[in-house]
Each structure stands twice: as structure tokens, then as C-alpha cells.
Amino acid sequence: MFSSYCLSFGQEWVLSKDGKDLKTYYRESERSAIKELKIVTTINAPAIEIFNLLNEIDLYDDWVYRTTEAKLVREYNDKSLQYYAVVDFPWPFDDREMYIISHYKISADEKLITTKSKAVPRKDIEEREDHVRITDMELGWTLTENDNKETEIIYTMRSDPGGVIPAWIVNLALEAGPTNTMNGLKDLVKEHMLDY
């Protein structure tokens, strides 16, 4: 199940922005008109410490772009969990809510960590008023630590926000959220890992 929704389609990644700290890539999706996104960066901290912060769901509203609410729904075992999140969408669009299941693998030396996440519809739970539930989203994180305790992060995303937002508008705004989220993660690591 872990690899069943890995972002591994045939299109090549195209470099969109080569910034000082972040590289952003796009590629066409075989599943929708909305493009897929990849961000690559490096953080000066061990992979396991970054991973532990990624699993602090109740902190998401502090650093994940426009996230106003996040809570752990269920831990299935030590390698998977489900969480709920709400994202503030700009007017005139309704806010988005989502239930996400995440699975992760950690190498024996804790220097290679991969996570794969996917939105689930949760038809057993009624959609909140004035919200649109995202049911088509895949996220991936790959953390690779070097001998200097620096961690390369590769983040991939494919998401359809649902509702009536045209794909071309989604594509225009695709980079802002993940880029701000990655910068938020860097700030979070600095706050929690001052000894590195």
C-alpha cells in the first residue's frame, strides 16, 4: 500500500525557479490538467528531527501555508496515521478541508526517510458547511541526511482542490502554497533545533 500512490508518472520534471534556497519544478500530470509540483531544498538538521516535526500535526497551523486547523484523527501503527486539516482559500472560494492518510518508512540509520500521503474522501463524515472537501491529493516527502547532519528535502505534490476553480487558475497559484510551507518548515526547524 505504501507505494500505491507514489508520484511516479512518465513526464519529466522541468525547472521553474532556481532560488537561493529552493528549487521548484513542474511537470504535466497524466491524471488531470493541474500540474504536479516538486520542491528541493536543504535544511541544516538531522532527517529524523525534521521528520518528527512533520508528524507534529497540531503545529501545522503554525507553518503550513494558510492552514487554520489541523488535528490527528488516528494513529494506525508506528508507520501510518490519519489527520484532518482546513485550508483558508481566498475569496470568493470556499475553504478546503481534507482527511489525509500518511505512510512512512525510516531507514535503520534514520538518514533516509520517505513519507507518502493521500487524501481520502471519508464519506462517513459529513462535509462542513461552507467548505469543499479535497479528495484527490497526493504528497510525498523524501529526507536524505548527509554526514554533516544536513538533510536534503524533496517534496512532491499533486492536488485537485475540487469545487469550481479552473485548472489554469490552480496552476498559476500552484507554487505559492508549497514554497511558503517549505519556508515555514525551515523556520520551525530553526525554532526547535537551535543546537544544530
Secondary structure, 3 states (H helix, E strand, C coil): CCCCCCCCCCCCCEEEEECCCEEEEEECCCCCCCCEEEEEEEECCCHHHHHHHHCCHHHHHHHCCCEEEEEEEEEEECCEEEEEEEECCCCCCCEEEEEEEEEEEECCCCCEEEEEEEEECCCCCCCCCCEEEECEEEEEEEEEECCCCCEEEEEEEEEECCCCCCHHHHHHCCCHHHHHHHHHHHHHHHHHCCCC
